[in-house]
C-alpha cells in the first residue's frame, strides 16, 4: 500500500519528482481518478490547479469525480492513482461515504492503486479525522458528522498546513491522541509504503 499525503498537492519540484518516482509506470501511461467537492468557484479553481500540477508531472489521463454528485459510477474502471482533494474534511468524508466513493477507494487501494491526498484527502487516509477540527485553524463540522472514521490506511494522523505558531495546539492534540500525529507544512508530504514507517518529503 502506497500513500502520498500532502498539504497542498504537487506544489514544488521536489514533491512532483518524488510522486513521479513512485508511480507504477511512466506518467503518460498512468490513469488518475481525482475526487473533489466542487461547490463554489474557489473549489473549482483548486481542482483546476491540482489537475495542472498532475499535467506538469506528465500525467494526462485524469478523470474527475465531483463529490457533489449523487453516486459514484466509475466502479468498473481501474486507476493507478486515487487522488482526493481538499476542502472541509467533514463534508468531504460525508460525501465520500454517501456516494459510494469511500468503498471504491478502499477496494482500489487494496488492489494496489496509490492513494494520494491534498489536505482533507490526506487526513481522511487515517483511522479518524478528529484532528481536522482541532485548533484555531481547524475545519468546522458544519454538517454535524458523527462517524469520524477514515479510510484506515494508516494509524498516522496528518496535520496539514502546519506553521510554527500552531506548535502548542498540535502538541496538545498529541497528548490526547493514542496514535502518531505528523504535522507537515504546505511544502511537505508524507510517504508511506506499507507498514507503520513513514517518510517526510
GICORLIN-V243137 format. One record per backbone hydrogen bond with DSSP energy under -0.5 kcal/mol. CO is the residue of the C=O (numbers start at 1). NH is the residue of the N-H. Records with the same first field share a line. If there is no record, write none. Layout:
CO->NH + NH
//
This chain:
1->3 + 194
2->115
3->192
4->6 + 117
5->190
6->119
9->11
12->16
13->17
14->18
15->19
16->20
17->21
18->22
19->22
20->23
26->29 + 30
27->30
30->32 + 61
31->80 + 81
32->34 + 63
33->83
34->65
35->85
36->38 + 67
37->39
40->44
41->45
42->46
43->47
44->48
45->49
46->50
47->51
48->52
49->53
50->54
51->55
52->56
53->57
54->59
55->58
58->60
60->62
61->32
63->34
64->66
65->36 + 67
66->69
71->73
74->77
80->114
81->33 + 83
82->84 + 116
83->35 + 85
84->118
87->89
88->92
89->93
90->94
91->95
92->96
93->97
94->98
95->99
96->100 + 101 + 102
99->72
100->104
101->105
102->106
103->107
104->108
105->109
106->110
107->111
108->113
109->112
114->82 + 116
115->4
116->84
117->6
118->121
119->122 + 123
120->124
122->125
123->126
124->151
125->153 + 154
126->152
127->150
129->132
130->133
131->134
132->139
135->138
140->142
141->144
146->148
148->129
156->158
157->182
158->160
159->184
163->166
164->167
166->170
167->171
168->172
169->173
170->174
171->175
172->176
173->176 + 177
180->157
181->183
182->159
184->162
185->188
188->7
189->201
190->5
191->199
192->3
194->193
199->191 + 201
//
